[in-house]
Amino acid sequence: MKFTHRILNDRAGYGWGPILMHWLIALAIIGLYPLGLYITDLTYYDPDYRIMPHWHKSIGLLVLGLLALRLAWRMINRPPQPLPQPKLLTAATHLVHNLLYLLLIVVLVSGYLISTADGRAIDVFNWFAVPALPALVENQEDVAGAVHYYSATALIVLSALHALAALKHHFVNKDDTLKRMFGLRKA
């Protein structure tokens, strides 16, 4: 096995561009979920009350930008050929990937709607500000908060199943699914 030296995908495997975006988004999801649970319990006088929500929002908006880049990249540079597997499993794989993208979009947009419900922009690590849209619904922060929580929880559960499926492919099926997501190719 050797590491790929390609940035773009080819028919046999992923390039470093999609691999890097995949793992950055995965790590962000894994980190943002417990951080989100933590900040919901903070009180006004807690020392983390100001900084942790700022980090959560900033990282979330960076992930939204990275996701937009990843989706654009995916339209321009198609994924590699799927590995051989039964048609039903191929259909399930496509369904799960599409659900992961959909849930990620719902989580990120609902987080934005929570944070901007009061009409204030979001400062992303004090580098730049993302302006607020006018409120879309009454009690937007509550509605978006419920959507955010349940979709984030669904995203974490589906991501865990996705990871378990990758491990199953590697250890049980002994195929190259997981190796391709680490940029490994046959020599």
Order of alpha helices (4+ residues) and beta strands (2+ residues): beta-alpha-alpha-alpha-beta-beta-alpha-alpha-beta
